Amino acid sequence: MTRIRVGVDIGGTFTDVALDHPGGLTTAKVLTDYAQPERAILDGVVAAADAAGIDVGKIAQVIHGTTLVTNALIERKGARTAFITTEGFRDVIEMRSENRFEQYDLALELPAPLVPRKDRFTVGERMSAEGDVLLALDPAEVERLVDHVAAGNYESVAIGFMHAYANDAHEVAIFQALRARLPDLPISLSSVVSPQMRELPRFNTVIANAYVQPQVAAYLSRFVGRLRAEAIAAPVFMMHSGGGLITVETAAAQPVRLLESGPAGGAIFAAGFAEAHGISSALSFDMGGTTAKICLVEDGTPKTAKSFEVARSYRFKKGSGMTVSTPVVEMVEIGAGGGSIASLDSMTRLRVGPQSAGSEPGPACYQRGGTKPTVTDANLVLGRLDPERFAGGAIPLAPDLSAEALATHLPGFAPRDAAFGVTEMVDENMANAARVHTVENGRDIEHFTMIAFGGGAPLHACRLCEKLGIDTLLIPPGAGVGSAIGFLRAPVSYEATRGLFQRLVAFDPCAVNAMLDALEAEARAFVEAAAGGAETETLLTAFMRYAGQGWEIPVILPLRHVRAEDVPMIGAAFEEAYRKLFGRTIEGFEAEITNWSLVVATRRPPARPVPRQTGHTAAPILRTRPIYDAALRQDVAAQEVDRAAISPGQAIEGPAVIIERETSTIVTSTFRAVEQADGTLLLARKEARA
C-alpha cells in the first residue's frame, strides 16, 4: 500500500503542497504567510488532505523545502555572530579573492562581510596543510577569548582555523571551552560544516551557517510543533541544495545545506520527466512568483557543483556575492516572477524586477492592497489569465486594477502596450539568463528540450522557446507545484567531504583509504538512520587539477580501496574529464587532488519510459477568447481548453490557453500541444525553422 507523503515548498509568493496518497496525487497552492510560514504550510496540507479525503493524522512523511536561509543571507537578517579564526587571518572574508567583478567601475564597492571586523577574534594557533601542529593553543589566551565572547552577548559563534580540514583539534578545543561557559550558545565549526581546502569559501560557509542557525532552528522547531499540534506525527525531512533529503535535526545543525533547497526539488522534478521521455539534454525552467530558475539536466541528472554564490550584490554579476562551499544543484536564478514589479528608471527605461510584490501585498489585481504593476498584472491585461479561474477561483483577479497600476506607474504608454513591454522584458531577461548559463557550460541551447513548471513558467515558456530557438517543450502534470512534487521523488542522501591534498606522483594509498573509510562511515550512518534498510548507491568524486592551476574539476572514481597501481587509472579519468570539459589536455604538467566527496543515497527506481504521442484527435474546447500574441504583435482568437478534460493523443493547435488549477499554459501560434500518456503536454513547433 502506498504510504501517504506530503511535500511542501515555501516560495516568495505561494506555498505549494503535493500530497501523495493511494488515490493518486493531490495538490494545493496558498499564499505565503511571511509572519508565520508554518501556518500557510498547515493551511495547504489541510486543504490538500480535505480534497483527497485523507485524515492528516495518517500522513507518514513530511518533506519540506524553504528559502529561509537564502532570504536571511540576502536580506542580512541573521543572528549577531562572532567569528574566531587564526591570528593574521581576521580579514580574509573582507579581502575576499581580490577579484574585481566589474573591472572598469572605479567606484566599485565590495559587499560587506556578514560579521563586522569588531566581531572577529583571533587566536595564536597554527596547523600545517598536512595537519601537524605548528603553534599550539595557549590556555590563558583561550580563556581570555571565552571572556570576550561571553561579554559580547553574541547569538551565535563561527570557528574557522587555517587547515582545520586536515586537523580539527584546535577548533574542537575552542568549541569545548565555549560550551563549558556558554552551554546554550549555537557554535559552528568549519571542520564540520565544510572540511575542505581554501580558507575563504570555508570561512564564508561556517559564518553563513552560524549566521542563520538560530533563526532556522527556531523556525523548524515551530514547524514541527505545529505539525504535532495538528496530530501529524510523521517524521520530517528537509530538501537540501544538492538534490536529496536530510533529517530536520541535521538541517537545524547545518542549515547552510538548505541553500536553494526549493529550486533543487524543481530540478529533481524536471530530471524525472527528462528520463521518462528519453530526453538527453533538457533545460529546466522554473518560474514562480518571485524568481525564475534555469538548470541544465543531462542524461536524466541535474548539473551539480560543490560551491554556490549567494546574495550577489552587483546587478547579479558573478563574483559579487558570497561563495559558499556546500553541495548544490547548479542553476542560474534571476528576479523574474509573477510578482516582479515593473517600473521606469531615471532614463524612463522599462525595468522588471528584481523587487517583487510577493504575497503581501501582492500584484495589484490580487486586491490585497498592492498598487505597483507586476508581471501577473501584465499577463492579465493581455488576456493570458482568466480573472475568475485564477488559482482555481480561490483568488479572483481585478483587471481594472491591473490596468490602473500600469497606467499610473508606466506613464506615456497605453495599459496594453505597457503590459506587452513588461512581458517582453521579463521574457528577454530569462532568455538571456538561459543563453549565458548554457554557454558557460559549453552547450548549444537550440539542441535542448525545455521542461517548464512553477506557477508562472507555463505562461511564458512558449515565448522563451521562440526567443531561444528551442523546438520542443514539456509541461508536466502538476507543473504549478513542481518543486513540491520533486521533493517526493528525491532520495535520502548525504554528502561527506574532506580536503586531502595529494599529487599523483606522491600518491599515498593508506591516507586516502583511511579518509574514504571515514567519509563512507559518516555518510552511511546518516542514511541508515534516516532510511534504514533501503537499498543505497554510492558516488565518489575527486576534485583534481593540473599543478599550478587555481581551480579543479570533478572526476568520478570507482568506490573501492585504492592501491599504488591505481594511479594511472586516476590520471586517465582526470584527463578524460578535462578533455570533455575543455576539449584538450595539457602535456607536461602533474595532476593533483585537492578535495574528496562521497555521496550515499537511497536508490530511486528508474523512470518508466513514455512512448511519444503525435496527436490524432482534437481536444474539447471550452470557448474561444482573445489573447495577445507577442510574436505576431496582435490579439489572436485562442481556444481555451481544460487540461483535466484532455485525453492522451489529443492535440491542441496554437493559439490556445490550457487552464488548470495551479497555472495556465499559453500555446502560441507557432506551437502545437499533444497530451502524452503520462499526462505531460508536449509542445512542438508546427513547422521547422529555416
Phi, psi and omega in degrees: 000139181292127174292150177271118183231150180228135175248137184228127179237121178266119176252179182291337180242312183240151170254122185255141181231135174232121183250116180262120185216172183304333180275357180130216183236125178242135185238162176209151179222122180231158178292138180292138178260107184292324182291317181223083183303327182294335179292318177295324178300311181296321177301316180292318180297315179297319179298316179293319180295319178297319180295328181270353183070036184248137173283124183301335179293345180268000177295128186261344181204137177241128179238129190230139171234147185213152175261013185302317182293311180301314182297320181296323179288319180293316184274356181056048181242051179254195183280156172286113194243141171256143178239128181245126183217180181290141178304131182099352184238022182299327188257013180304315184289342178268325177288333179057214181265004183061027178266125176272102185288346173228093195300324188258009177272105184288342180256025183300131177244125178282145178296140180292143177294159181295329181250117178298159185299326182293342180257014178251125184243151180238156179229139178283088178212161176197132171252151173276169179296341178269357178094010178276144179283115177265328178217115184284158177290144175262115183305324180293321178293322178298319180296319178295322178298315180298322178299315180298315181295317180297322181286340184277352180052046180284151179267345181197157180226137174244136179239124179217107180256156177299131176059028178293340177295333180272331179204115186266010188302317183288322176298317180296321180297317177294319178303313182295322179293318178293318182296325179296323181272322186234077189295339183259001183280124177295132182228130179244135179250134179295331180288347175259313185286320184208073184281065184228161176298160178086107186290327184296304179295329179292316178295316178303318185293315181291326177293315178300321179297312180294324184297323184257351188301311180300318182294315181292316180299319179294317180297314182296325177296317178295319182298311180295320178298321179293322176298314182295324178295334178267015178068025174260100185265009185294149173296148183249131175241152178246142174282126177261166190292345179274358176099019178227187183248142172230161180289159180294331178292318177296321180296323180291327180278325181232066184296343179298338177290349181269000177305129177060032182292323178296307177302328178297322176298322177296320179295322176296318178302311181294321182298323179297318179286327176298317179294315182296326183264009175066035182261114183280332181231107183236149175247108179282124182236110184242113180236121179249217182272341187239320184225165172238136182237136181233130185220143176273134177236114182237132182055040176076012183229127176294147177289134182239166178213164181262359177216162185210140179259117185248152174060051175297133189254351188235090176052034180061026184278136179299133181102346183265003180251198181250118181281125182242131180269093175209144180300134185210145168288121187282127181206166173252136184231130179231159180280073180222106179211181181300330181268001181299133187270135177264142180204171174251135180275189184295342178257017181058030173271145181284131176235144176229119181075182001280354179296142182232147176284346179056215177260346181227102008271351182086177176303158181302322184290347179289343180063038180242020177105353178288140181235350182269143182287139180234176177298321177298318177299318180296317179297325179293315180296328180276004175082009184277347177241141175270115186297340183264348185240010180295133183054041180067021181090357182288334180235092178293137184256151182244097181302328181293325177291324176297313180298321180294318180296319179295316181293324184285316188263347176236065185294154180094354179236144168293146183309322182290321177294319178297318179298318177298317179299320180296311182292323178294321180296314182291325177294320180291324176299316180291321178296319178296319178298319179294318179299311182298316183297317180289321179295318179300334179259012175067036183239156177260112189295334182294342181268004182264157169253130180277138173240112189250137179201176190096159184299330185260337188299314181299336177289330189248349191298316181299318180294322176297319179298321177298320181288326186267351183077024178271135187264338184230148186213136176248134170243100184291160172295143183073022185302326183297338179233040187302318182297319179297321176293321178301326177303321183290342183256359183279146177279157166286126184211160177212131178251119176258138183230152175211147169267122177213097184282129176210133168274144183298330180290343178235039185294133181246095183301323182297315180295319180294316182295321177297319178294317180296321178298319180293319179297314182294321178298317180297311184290318183290325178299319179294312184294321179296321179293326183272329184216056184305135178089347181285147177289136185237164172226152186233140180232125179250130180231130171254136178261115192234161179202168168279144179304131181100344178281156184266350181215166185233169180239153179283137179231118180283131180233154176293141181274104175192165176296134184265156178233168179299330180290347181277354182302315177300322178297317179295318178297320179293322178296321177296314181296322178296316179294322180293317180294322179297324183276319187246355177084000182196167171245174181243120181279145171087005179244141179283150176263150179216155180251135180252308184230159178233149178221135177228124182246128170248127183219148173294142184283132177264141177294146179295149179292144178281125182300141179247113178293143185282130175262135182262348178093112183238341177225161181273143177285152179294140184254131177284312182191178175240134179215156183280138169226160181270126178262114186294323182292324181272347181059041180197164173288143176229154177279110185255141174283137174255125185232138175274120184300326181294340182266358182274137177255155178305135180094346179279145186243152176232118179275133175286150009279141182203160173235121179255114188261148171209177189295316188267347182195181173222144179253124176267119175258109183286173185298337183270357184241161178225134182251140178227130177287129179264171186297332180267009180090359178284143172267123175257116179254130181223151177297141180291326181226146178294144179286150179292000000 
